[in-house]
Amino acid sequence: MSQQELSREVQEIWTLFREVAKRQEETDKAIRGFHEGMKDLRELFTGQWGKRVESLVEPSVLRLFQARGIQVIDCATIENYSTTPCPLW
């Protein structure tokens, strides 16, 4: 391989590195936007509105699932984000 061919190959590699870096920046920006959207969505469910909806739905959800033949063993609440025995049962 001649010096000129080697130089051209090195330049192509650097061009590819720059393209990858640019695309990585675009990906990082998209991921940041996704995380912000998820934060907004989480706040929708964990804020006062989400707690209000949960308090309206929780009293009848067991009966509705059972009427459709769906067995409910545990429930998750906004308060603790973990699966715990539901206080209704």
C-alpha positions as CSV (number, residue, x, y, z in Angstrom):
1,M,0.0,0.0,0.0
2,S,1.4,3.4,-1.0
3,Q,1.7,6.3,1.3
4,Q,-1.0,8.1,-0.6
5,E,-3.4,5.1,-0.3
6,L,-2.6,4.9,3.4
7,S,-3.3,8.6,3.9
8,R,-6.6,8.3,2.1
9,E,-7.6,5.3,4.3
10,V,-6.7,7.2,7.5
11,Q,-8.8,10.2,6.3
12,E,-11.8,7.8,5.6
13,I,-11.5,6.4,9.1
14,W,-11.4,9.8,10.7
15,T,-14.5,10.8,8.6
16,L,-16.3,7.7,9.9
17,F,-15.3,8.6,13.5
18,R,-16.7,12.1,13.0
19,E,-20.0,10.6,11.6
20,V,-20.3,8.2,14.5
21,A,-19.6,11.0,17.0
22,K,-22.3,13.1,15.4
23,R,-24.9,10.3,15.4
24,Q,-24.0,9.5,19.0
25,E,-24.8,13.1,19.9
26,E,-28.1,12.8,18.1
27,T,-28.9,9.6,20.0
28,D,-27.9,11.1,23.3
29,K,-30.2,14.1,22.6
30,A,-33.1,11.7,21.7
31,I,-32.6,9.7,24.8
32,R,-32.6,12.9,27.0
33,G,-35.9,13.8,25.3
34,F,-37.3,10.4,26.0
35,H,-36.3,10.6,29.7
36,E,-37.9,14.0,30.0
37,G,-41.1,12.5,28.5
38,M,-41.0,9.6,30.9
39,K,-40.5,12.0,33.8
40,D,-43.6,13.9,32.8
41,L,-45.6,10.7,32.4
42,R,-44.4,9.4,35.8
43,E,-45.4,12.7,37.4
44,L,-48.9,12.4,35.8
45,F,-49.4,9.1,37.6
46,T,-47.6,9.9,40.9
47,G,-48.9,13.4,41.4
48,Q,-52.2,14.4,42.9
49,W,-54.2,13.5,39.7
50,G,-52.8,10.0,39.7
51,K,-53.5,9.5,43.4
52,R,-57.1,10.8,42.8
53,V,-57.7,8.4,40.0
54,E,-56.3,5.5,42.0
55,S,-58.6,6.3,44.9
56,L,-61.6,6.3,42.5
57,V,-60.7,3.1,40.8
58,E,-59.3,1.0,43.7
59,P,-62.6,0.2,45.5
60,S,-64.2,-1.5,42.5
61,V,-61.2,-2.9,40.6
62,L,-61.2,-6.2,42.4
63,R,-64.9,-6.8,41.7
64,L,-64.5,-5.8,38.0
65,F,-61.6,-8.2,37.5
66,Q,-63.3,-11.1,39.3
67,A,-66.5,-10.5,37.2
68,R,-64.3,-11.2,34.1
69,G,-62.7,-14.3,35.6
70,I,-59.3,-12.6,36.3
71,Q,-57.7,-13.7,39.6
72,V,-56.0,-10.9,41.4
73,I,-53.4,-11.8,44.1
74,D,-51.5,-8.5,44.7
75,C,-51.8,-4.9,43.7
76,A,-49.3,-2.1,43.3
77,T,-49.9,1.4,44.7
78,I,-48.4,4.7,43.8
79,E,-47.2,5.2,47.4
80,N,-44.6,2.5,47.4
81,Y,-44.1,1.4,43.8
82,S,-43.8,-2.2,45.0
83,T,-46.2,-5.1,44.9
84,T,-47.8,-5.5,48.2
85,P,-51.0,-7.2,49.4
86,C,-53.9,-4.9,48.5
87,P,-55.7,-3.5,51.6
88,L,-59.0,-4.4,50.0
89,W,-58.6,-8.1,50.6
